[in-house]
Amino acid sequence: MLAGRFIAASAAIILVDAFPTAALAAERDMTATVPLERVKPSFLDKANGIGPRFRFFSAPQGLTVGCALSIGMHVNDEDFVDDAGDRSTAQAVRDRTARRLQLDPADAARALVHTSFALKGDGPISGASCTNLTTGPEARGYCSGIISGHDYTIVHGFDPVACGYDNVAVGRAIVSHLSIGRRVAGELERDCATGLRQFVADVDELLAKNPHDIFDVYAVLNRHFPLHGCALDEASRILKTSKYFQSESVNGPRMHVFSIWSATASSRGVAVSFGLYDTGDTHLPSATWWPPYP
């Protein structure tokens, strides 16, 4: 048994109309039982509001080895779902899945490659949005779904071919091997303006040192993002105080994108950027070398 208090996703995406600010990172008691284990996070999970990740290292009762090894999951705060790099809520995901072609396992196995379909859910286990990617002896596909808890959402994916197109069995295996407690009281709120000022101070200090490791920049992003309840005009004023501020642009009708660069005409540097939705939520903070290495 793997037990411990893990740091959950840095902040939940919470409906801005209901809460002016968002709960920050909260400690949460989680217990993963064999053969489920925690795995290392991706580079900017915390900055993007993505919580602890888990995988099966062998097959639990009721699943084949191939199915178990295809399953990946992470635990986000509240009803936040990171859907193909976008932000969404658990209910929005359930609604989209309900609009897809609903198939039983036998019909799903015969579905044409790249046809979108849904497999049924059960209670807190949502229906799964799926597609078959290849056919024949090496057939495989991909499904994604969610499991809703009291103040968290498990986001998971699996290969429907390996799992016999049984989304409910996958969900039940996850639930039976992962116990998630309530958040432990800690920091509750941080206003966006304060967070952005701290971010500008930290990123300017780091970029002034001409960092040679991009992970140092990731660490700054993970320390300060995500942020919520941001007013666009105020955010713009604060970010423009950065010594390395580069640009503010519009990406569609709902998002502004801010860029901070340390590159010059004669030297390579770091390009940092993030989006800000009209809801006040930051989106996809990132960092890369600029110009890119060949």
NUVEX-250876 format. One line per 8 residues: number of its first residue (from 1); their letters; for each residue x, y, z of N, C-alpha, C. Coordinates in pm, whole numbers. Example, Ala and Ser with C-alpha at 12.3 -4.5 7.8 and 13.67 -1.06 7.14 Angstrom:
BEGIN
1	as	1319/-569/780/1230/-450/780/1320/-330/780 ~ 1285/-225/708/1367/-106/714/1290/3/787
// end
This chain:
BEGIN
1	mlagrfia	85/-120/0/0/0/0/88/124/0 ~ 53/219/-85/125/345/-89/36/451/-27 ~ 75/505/84/-9/604/151/72/729/174 ~ 5/841/179/77/964/207/-8/1084/176 ~ 41/1197/213/-29/1322/187/38/1387/68 ~ -33/1394/-43/22/1448/-165/-28/1590/-186 ~ 49/1669/-261/4/1802/-300/-83/1786/-423 ~ -207/1824/-411/-299/1812/-524/-277/1927/-620
9	asaaiilv	-356/1931/-727/-340/2032/-832/-337/2172/-770 ~ -258/2260/-829/-234/2389/-768/-359/2469/-743 ~ -454/2464/-831/-580/2533/-806/-688/2476/-892 ~ -808/2477/-840/-920/2425/-916/-974/2533/-1006 ~ -1023/2492/-1123/-1100/2585/-1204/-1238/2592/-1142 ~ -1277/2706/-1091/-1404/2722/-1023/-1485/2828/-1096 ~ -1613/2807/-1109/-1697/2903/-1179/-1678/3041/-1120 ~ -1635/3135/-1203/-1603/3268/-1153/-1726/3339/-1099
17	dafptaal	-1844/3311/-1159/-1965/3376/-1110/-1996/3335/-967 ~ -1950/3215/-928/-1982/3166/-795/-1876/3202/-692 ~ -1748/3203/-734/-1640/3232/-642/-1546/3333/-708 ~ -1520/3447/-643/-1434/3547/-704/-1289/3504/-713 ~ -1245/3416/-625/-1109/3364/-631/-1116/3214/-614 ~ -1004/3148/-635/-1003/3001/-633/-921/2949/-517 ~ -958/2830/-472/-880/2764/-369/-743/2729/-425 ~ -639/2753/-348/-505/2721/-395/-471/2578/-363
25	aaerdmta	-345/2543/-391/-299/2407/-368/-332/2362/-227 ~ -391/2247/-217/-427/2195/-86/-369/2056/-71 ~ -321/2025/49/-277/1889/75/-400/1799/83 ~ -381/1678/34/-492/1584/30/-439/1445/62 ~ -507/1373/149/-467/1237/180/-514/1144/70 ~ -420/1070/10/-452/972/-94/-381/841/-61 ~ -450/732/-85/-391/600/-65/-411/518/-191 ~ -301/479/-255/-306/393/-373/-267/252/-330
33	tvplervk	-350/154/-363/-322/16/-326/-270/-62/-447 ~ -177/-153/-420/-117/-237/-524/-228/-306/-604 ~ -216/-303/-738/-101/-265/-821/-106/-123/-877 ~ -173/-32/-810/-175/108/-853/-61/182/-784 ~ 8/268/-858/118/344/-799/120/485/-854 ~ 177/576/-776/191/713/-822/309/722/-917 ~ 297/807/-1019/406/827/-1114/446/974/-1116 ~ 561/1001/-1175/613/1138/-1176/521/1229/-1258
41	psfldkan	504/1352/-1215/422/1446/-1291/492/1490/-1418 ~ 415/1541/-1513/474/1605/-1630/528/1742/-1588 ~ 605/1804/-1677/684/1920/-1641/602/2035/-1584 ~ 487/2066/-1644/410/2182/-1601/272/2144/-1550 ~ 259/2026/-1492/130/1984/-1437/76/2085/-1338 ~ 158/2122/-1240/109/2209/-1134/66/2344/-1189 ~ 143/2400/-1282/109/2530/-1340/-21/2526/-1418 ~ -57/2407/-1466/-180/2393/-1544/-295/2334/-1463
49	gigprfrf	-280/2325/-1331/-388/2279/-1246/-411/2130/-1249 ~ -312/2053/-1296/-326/1908/-1307/-266/1843/-1183 ~ -342/1751/-1123/-302/1692/-997/-219/1565/-1011 ~ -199/1493/-901/-113/1374/-898/-156/1269/-1000 ~ -56/1203/-1060/-79/1102/-1163/-55/961/-1107 ~ -131/866/-1159/-121/726/-1115/-131/633/-1236 ~ -71/512/-1222/-84/407/-1323/-85/271/-1253 ~ -143/172/-1320/-131/34/-1275/0/-23/-1329
57	fsapqglt	77/-91/-1244/199/-155/-1292/177/-302/-1321 ~ 61/-357/-1286/19/-490/-1327/-133/-493/-1320 ~ -191/-606/-1351/-337/-613/-1365/-405/-638/-1230 ~ -501/-553/-1192/-584/-584/-1076/-691/-685/-1117 ~ -760/-737/-1019/-865/-834/-1048/-971/-769/-1138 ~ -1009/-842/-1242/-1113/-795/-1332/-1064/-730/-1458 ~ -933/-700/-1468/-877/-641/-1588/-763/-726/-1641 ~ -745/-726/-1775/-631/-793/-1834/-506/-707/-1814
65	vgcalsig	-391/-771/-1833/-265/-696/-1821/-260/-584/-1923 ~ -297/-615/-2049/-292/-513/-2153/-381/-395/-2121 ~ -499/-422/-2069/-590/-315/-2031/-531/-233/-1917 ~ -487/-299/-1812/-436/-227/-1694/-319/-136/-1730 ~ -228/-186/-1814/-110/-107/-1848/-144/10/-1940 ~ -261/7/-2003/-300/118/-2091/-366/233/-2014 ~ -399/212/-1889/-475/311/-1812/-380/414/-1750 ~ -414/540/-1770/-345/649/-1703/-448/739/-1639
73	mhvndedf	-414/802/-1527/-513/887/-1457/-442/994/-1377 ~ -514/1102/-1350/-466/1203/-1256/-586/1262/-1184 ~ -560/1319/-1068/-665/1367/-978/-658/1519/-970 ~ -760/1586/-1024/-768/1732/-1020/-860/1778/-908 ~ -838/1900/-861/-927/1958/-760/-1062/1996/-821 ~ -1164/1990/-737/-1300/2032/-772/-1346/1962/-899 ~ -1407/2040/-995/-1461/1977/-1115/-1380/2015/-1238 ~ -1250/2047/-1219/-1164/2086/-1331/-1124/1965/-1414
81	vddagdrs	-1146/1975/-1546/-1103/1872/-1640/-1015/1939/-1744 ~ -891/1893/-1758/-803/1942/-1863/-831/1855/-1986 ~ -899/1911/-2083/-949/1835/-2197/-875/1878/-2322 ~ -779/1793/-2366/-700/1823/-2486/-635/1961/-2477 ~ -580/1991/-2359/-511/2118/-2340/-603/2233/-2309 ~ -733/2211/-2311/-828/2317/-2283/-878/2301/-2140 ~ -958/2396/-2093/-1015/2388/-1960/-1164/2361/-1973 ~ -1215/2278/-1885/-1355/2242/-1890/-1400/2202/-1751
89	taqavrdr	-1528/2173/-1737/-1581/2124/-1610/-1630/1981/-1630 ~ -1646/1911/-1520/-1691/1773/-1527/-1828/1763/-1596 ~ -1918/1855/-1565/-2051/1848/-1627/-2043/1874/-1776 ~ -1957/1965/-1818/-1943/1992/-1962/-1892/1868/-2034 ~ -1799/1795/-1973/-1748/1672/-2033/-1858/1568/-2042 ~ -1937/1554/-1936/-2047/1457/-1939/-2149/1494/-2048 ~ -2177/1622/-2064/-2273/1665/-2165/-2221/1635/-2305 ~ -2093/1661/-2330/-2036/1633/-2462/-2038/1484/-2492
97	tarrlqld	-2005/1404/-2391/-2004/1260/-2412/-2145/1208/-2443 ~ -2245/1264/-2376/-2383/1221/-2398/-2430/1250/-2540 ~ -2369/1349/-2605/-2409/1383/-2742/-2341/1296/-2846 ~ -2246/1214/-2806/-2178/1126/-2901/-2263/1002/-2929 ~ -2228/933/-3036/-2294/807/-3071/-2270/706/-2960 ~ -2377/658/-2896/-2365/564/-2786/-2364/421/-2840 ~ -2258/346/-2811/-2245/210/-2862/-2225/110/-2749 ~ -2276/-11/-2767/-2245/-118/-2674/-2111/-178/-2715
105	padaaral	-2050/-261/-2631/-1916/-312/-2663/-1905/-382/-2797 ~ -2006/-463/-2835/-1997/-536/-2961/-1997/-440/-3080 ~ -2084/-340/-3077/-2089/-243/-3187/-1966/-154/-3187 ~ -1915/-119/-3069/-1796/-36/-3060/-1676/-106/-3122 ~ -1666/-238/-3103/-1555/-314/-3159/-1558/-314/-3311 ~ -1677/-295/-3369/-1691/-294/-3514/-1689/-153/-3573 ~ -1681/-53/-3489/-1684/85/-3537/-1564/113/-3627 ~ -1587/191/-3732/-1480/225/-3825/-1371/305/-3755
113	vhtsfalk	-1249/292/-3804/-1136/366/-3749/-1164/515/-3755 ~ -1132/583/-3648/-1147/728/-3632/-1292/773/-3622 ~ -1385/678/-3603/-1524/715/-3573/-1535/746/-3424 ~ -1590/860/-3390/-1609/896/-3249/-1734/829/-3194 ~ -1723/771/-3075/-1838/709/-3012/-1822/716/-2861 ~ -1923/676/-2789/-1920/679/-2643/-1956/543/-2587 ~ -1893/510/-2475/-1927/391/-2398/-1998/434/-2271 ~ -2089/352/-2223/-2171/390/-2109/-2090/405/-1981
121	gdgpisga	-2142/485/-1889/-2085/500/-1757/-2179/446/-1652 ~ -2150/477/-1527/-2235/429/-1417/-2214/520/-1298 ~ -2313/603/-1267/-2305/691/-1151/-2191/790/-1164 ~ -2099/793/-1067/-1989/890/-1072/-1891/862/-1187 ~ -1895/740/-1242/-1811/706/-1357/-1882/757/-1482 ~ -1826/857/-1546/-1891/915/-1664/-1885/817/-1780 ~ -1965/845/-1883/-1944/777/-2009/-1807/814/-2063 ~ -1752/729/-2150/-1618/754/-2205/-1630/795/-2351
129	sctnlttg	-1554/897/-2391/-1545/938/-2531/-1430/861/-2595 ~ -1459/793/-2706/-1363/697/-2761/-1349/707/-2912 ~ -1242/646/-2962/-1224/622/-3104/-1133/502/-3122 ~ -1157/425/-3229/-1067/317/-3266/-960/374/-3357 ~ -834/348/-3324/-724/408/-3398/-671/318/-3508 ~ -666/187/-3483/-617/91/-3581/-699/-37/-3573 ~ -692/-120/-3676/-762/-249/-3678/-661/-361/-3698 ~ -712/-484/-3699/-626/-599/-3722/-564/-652/-3595
137	peargycs	-461/-736/-3608/-398/-799/-3490/-342/-699/-3390 ~ -299/-583/-3439/-242/-481/-3350/-342/-370/-3322 ~ -471/-403/-3328/-576/-301/-3309/-561/-232/-3174 ~ -587/-104/-3175/-586/-27/-3052/-676/95/-3070 ~ -708/160/-2960/-791/279/-2963/-761/365/-2843 ~ -842/467/-2822/-824/552/-2705/-959/601/-2655 ~ -978/596/-2525/-1096/649/-2458/-1053/743/-2347 ~ -1133/843/-2318/-1110/929/-2203/-1240/944/-2127
145	giisghdy	-1230/953/-1997/-1347/968/-1913/-1310/1031/-1781 ~ -1409/1052/-1696/-1386/1112/-1565/-1463/1036/-1459 ~ -1418/1050/-1337/-1487/996/-1221/-1500/1111/-1121 ~ -1622/1145/-1086/-1646/1262/-1001/-1649/1222/-854 ~ -1576/1299/-770/-1577/1279/-627/-1635/1401/-556 ~ -1622/1404/-425/-1680/1511/-345/-1624/1648/-383 ~ -1492/1659/-389/-1430/1786/-426/-1309/1762/-516 ~ -1319/1659/-600/-1212/1626/-692/-1271/1557/-815
153	tivhgfdp	-1191/1550/-920/-1228/1478/-1042/-1109/1395/-1088 ~ -1132/1264/-1106/-1030/1177/-1164/-1047/1179/-1315 ~ -943/1219/-1385/-943/1220/-1532/-860/1100/-1577 ~ -919/1012/-1659/-846/892/-1697/-860/861/-1845 ~ -766/783/-1896/-770/736/-2034/-730/590/-2039 ~ -774/520/-2145/-742/377/-2158/-763/334/-2303 ~ -711/216/-2335/-727/155/-2468/-854/70/-2466 ~ -958/107/-2540/-1083/30/-2535/-1069/-111/-2591
161	vacgydnv	-981/-129/-2687/-962/-262/-2744/-909/-356/-2636 ~ -802/-314/-2569/-742/-397/-2464/-837/-419/-2347 ~ -927/-324/-2325/-1018/-331/-2211/-1155/-386/-2246 ~ -1169/-445/-2365/-1296/-506/-2402/-1410/-407/-2410 ~ -1380/-282/-2434/-1480/-176/-2446/-1570/-167/-2322 ~ -1508/-191/-2206/-1583/-189/-2080/-1535/-72/-1995 ~ -1590/45/-2017/-1552/165/-1944/-1583/154/-1796 ~ -1696/93/-1763/-1735/82/-1622/-1636/-4/-1544
169	avgraivs	-1588/-114/-1604/-1490/-200/-1536/-1362/-123/-1508 ~ -1321/-41/-1604/-1201/41/-1584/-1223/138/-1469 ~ -1336/207/-1469/-1365/302/-1363/-1371/238/-1226 ~ -1434/122/-1218/-1444/52/-1089/-1308/7/-1039 ~ -1219/-35/-1130/-1085/-74/-1088/-1009/45/-1031 ~ -1026/161/-1093/-960/282/-1042/-1013/317/-904 ~ -1144/321/-891/-1205/360/-763/-1167/264/-651 ~ -1158/137/-683/-1130/38/-578/-984/37/-535
177	hlsigrrv	-896/104/-610/-754/104/-576/-700/243/-540 ~ -788/343/-539/-743/478/-507/-840/544/-411 ~ -794/566/-290/-875/631/-187/-831/777/-176 ~ -927/869/-189/-895/1011/-191/-970/1081/-79 ~ -895/1139/14/-954/1209/126/-983/1354/90 ~ -1042/1423/184/-1073/1565/163/-947/1648/179 ~ -952/1767/123/-837/1856/132/-814/1901/275 ~ -688/1914/309/-650/1961/441/-643/2113/436
185	agelerdc	-698/2178/535/-699/2325/536/-556/2378/526 ~ -537/2474/439/-407/2538/423/-429/2676/368 ~ -347/2715/272/-371/2842/206/-506/2833/135 ~ -588/2932/149/-720/2927/88/-734/3017/-34 ~ -674/3133/-28/-693/3226/-138/-565/3304/-165 ~ -550/3345/-289/-443/3438/-325/-499/3522/-438 ~ -492/3653/-426/-550/3733/-533/-454/3737/-651 ~ -510/3752/-771/-433/3742/-894/-324/3848/-902
193	atglrqfv	-356/3970/-865/-258/4078/-876/-133/4047/-794 ~ -153/3998/-672/-38/3962/-589/42/3851/-654 ~ -29/3751/-704/40/3639/-769/121/3683/-890 ~ 64/3772/-972/136/3818/-1091/258/3903/-1055 ~ 245/3986/-952/361/4066/-910/474/3974/-862 ~ 440/3872/-787/541/3777/-741/603/3703/-859 ~ 520/3666/-955/570/3597/-1075/668/3685/-1152 ~ 631/3812/-1176/718/3903/-1250/852/3919/-1178
201	advdella	848/3935/-1047/973/3951/-972/1061/3827/-985 ~ 1000/3708/-972/1078/3584/-978/1130/3554/-1118 ~ 1046/3574/-1220/1091/3540/-1355/1196/3639/-1402 ~ 1182/3768/-1367/1285/3866/-1404/1419/3832/-1338 ~ 1412/3795/-1211/1536/3759/-1140/1604/3640/-1207 ~ 1525/3540/-1245/1582/3421/-1307/1638/3452/-1446 ~ 1561/3523/-1528/1606/3551/-1665/1731/3638/-1665 ~ 1746/3724/-1565/1865/3808/-1555/1992/3724/-1535
209	knphdifd	1973/3603/-1484/2088/3513/-1461/2121/3428/-1584 ~ 2046/3450/-1694/2068/3375/-1817/2067/3224/-1790 ~ 1952/3168/-1747/1947/3027/-1708/1986/2934/-1822 ~ 2052/2824/-1786/2094/2725/-1885/2008/2599/-1878 ~ 1914/2594/-1786/1828/2477/-1769/1683/2523/-1775 ~ 1608/2477/-1874/1469/2520/-1890/1384/2476/-1773 ~ 1428/2374/-1700/1352/2327/-1585/1352/2431/-1473 ~ 1451/2517/-1469/1450/2626/-1371/1334/2721/-1400
217	vyavlnrh	1305/2743/-1528/1193/2829/-1565/1061/2759/-1535 ~ 1055/2629/-1565/935/2553/-1531/904/2564/-1382 ~ 1008/2562/-1300/988/2568/-1155/920/2700/-1115 ~ 959/2809/-1181/895/2938/-1153/747/2933/-1194 ~ 718/2878/-1310/579/2869/-1356/496/2781/-1262 ~ 552/2669/-1219/480/2581/-1128/457/2646/-992 ~ 545/2737/-954/532/2803/-825/421/2908/-826 ~ 391/2966/-940/300/3082/-943/168/3058/-1017
225	fplhgcal	159/2953/-1095/36/2929/-1171/-27/2798/-1128 ~ -159/2783/-1153/-250/2875/-1221/-299/2987/-1129 ~ -354/3092/-1192/-415/3203/-1120/-559/3221/-1168 ~ -641/3277/-1081/-783/3294/-1112/-831/3431/-1063 ~ -943/3474/-1114/-998/3602/-1073/-916/3720/-1122 ~ -849/3705/-1236/-762/3811/-1286/-842/3913/-1368 ~ -819/4040/-1342/-876/4148/-1424/-778/4179/-1535 ~ -825/4178/-1659/-735/4192/-1774/-651/4319/-1767
233	deasrilk	-712/4433/-1743/-637/4560/-1743/-529/4560/-1637 ~ -563/4510/-1518/-465/4507/-1409/-353/4409/-1441 ~ -388/4292/-1494/-287/4193/-1531/-192/4251/-1635 ~ -248/4320/-1732/-165/4379/-1837/-67/4481/-1779 ~ -115/4567/-1689/-27/4668/-1628/86/4603/-1551 ~ 55/4499/-1477/158/4433/-1395/261/4365/-1482 ~ 217/4292/-1583/311/4218/-1668/401/4312/-1747 ~ 351/4429/-1781/432/4525/-1856/542/4588/-1770
241	tskyfqse	541/4562/-1639/650/4609/-1555/772/4518/-1565 ~ 755/4400/-1625/868/4308/-1641/972/4367/-1734 ~ 1095/4355/-1699/1206/4401/-1783/1205/4329/-1917 ~ 1145/4209/-1919/1151/4126/-2039/1016/4114/-2110 ~ 922/4200/-2073/791/4195/-2138/807/4213/-2289 ~ 738/4125/-2364/751/4129/-2510/624/4174/-2579 ~ 510/4111/-2544/389/4144/-2619/264/4098/-2546 ~ 153/4157/-2585/19/4114/-2546/-61/4102/-2675
249	svngprmh	-121/3987/-2698/-197/3966/-2821/-331/3900/-2789 ~ -415/3892/-2889/-548/3833/-2873/-552/3700/-2946 ~ -602/3598/-2879/-617/3465/-2941/-765/3428/-2935 ~ -839/3464/-3039/-981/3439/-3039/-1056/3541/-2956 ~ -1186/3522/-2941/-1268/3624/-2873/-1256/3623/-2722 ~ -1194/3520/-2663/-1201/3505/-2518/-1066/3506/-2448 ~ -956/3518/-2520/-826/3503/-2456/-725/3606/-2503 ~ -649/3659/-2406/-532/3740/-2433/-409/3656/-2400
257	vfsiwsat	-304/3673/-2478/-180/3598/-2457/-67/3696/-2426 ~ 6/3668/-2318/116/3754/-2274/248/3679/-2295 ~ 348/3751/-2345/479/3691/-2373/589/3771/-2305 ~ 683/3699/-2246/802/3757/-2182/922/3686/-2242 ~ 1014/3761/-2302/1129/3702/-2370/1259/3761/-2316 ~ 1359/3675/-2303/1492/3724/-2269/1586/3719/-2388 ~ 1538/3667/-2501/1622/3661/-2622/1651/3801/-2674 ~ 1766/3817/-2737/1802/3943/-2801/1839/3915/-2946
265	assrgvav	1868/4019/-3020/1905/4001/-3160/2033/3920/-3176 ~ 2114/3917/-3071/2244/3849/-3082/2258/3727/-2993 ~ 2156/3697/-2911/2171/3583/-2820/2039/3510/-2800 ~ 2052/3380/-2781/1934/3297/-2753/1889/3321/-2609 ~ 1759/3312/-2585/1706/3328/-2450/1587/3240/-2428 ~ 1503/3278/-2335/1385/3200/-2299/1260/3279/-2335 ~ 1163/3210/-2395/1033/3270/-2424/931/3210/-2329 ~ 869/3295/-2249/767/3253/-2153/633/3314/-2198
273	sfglydtg	528/3234/-2194/397/3287/-2233/286/3217/-2156 ~ 171/3281/-2150/50/3219/-2096/-71/3295/-2147 ~ -184/3228/-2144/-309/3291/-2185/-390/3334/-2064 ~ -478/3431/-2086/-570/3476/-1982/-710/3482/-2041 ~ -798/3393/-1993/-936/3391/-2040/-1013/3512/-1990 ~ -1123/3543/-2058/-1208/3652/-2011/-1276/3619/-1879 ~ -1271/3494/-1837/-1323/3455/-1705/-1227/3491/-1593 ~ -1102/3529/-1630/-1002/3560/-1529/-910/3446/-1496
281	dthlpsat	-920/3334/-1568/-837/3217/-1544/-717/3215/-1637 ~ -597/3186/-1584/-480/3170/-1669/-487/3036/-1740 ~ -413/3025/-1853/-422/2907/-1937/-286/2874/-1997 ~ -245/2748/-1982/-127/2691/-2046/-1/2778/-2038 ~ 47/2810/-1918/177/2875/-1909/285/2783/-1967 ~ 379/2840/-2038/482/2757/-2104/612/2834/-2112 ~ 720/2761/-2136/852/2821/-2154/930/2738/-2254 ~ 1006/2805/-2340/1088/2735/-2437/1208/2821/-2473
289	wwppyp	1311/2757/-2527/1427/2834/-2576/1386/2910/-2701 ~ 1435/3032/-2715/1407/3110/-2836/1531/3189/-2879 ~ 1569/3177/-3009/1512/3088/-3110/1531/2942/-3070 ~ 1445/2854/-3123/1457/2711/-3088/1591/2655/-3134 ~ 1638/2555/-3062/1760/2486/-3106/1726/2403/-3229 ~ 1820/2390/-3326/1791/2312/-3446/1764/2166/-3413
// end
